[in-house]
């Protein structure tokens, strides 16, 4: 869960989880876009884990924010 929130927070160069939560909620003002973004972040995080990328970077959302 922290990787997902971190990915949203990283978009605006923030590290605080609250920023990630607020930004994620804001994307759901348009539910289709919010869902697509969430699916993309989850997929990117899962692929990063499957490829064995650094666990600490995954946890901070570094591999999911560009999704």
Secondary structure, 3 states (H helix, E strand, C coil): CHHHHHHHHHCCCCCCHHHHHHHHHHHCCCHHHHHHHHHHHHHHHHHHHHCCCCHHHHHCCCCCCCC
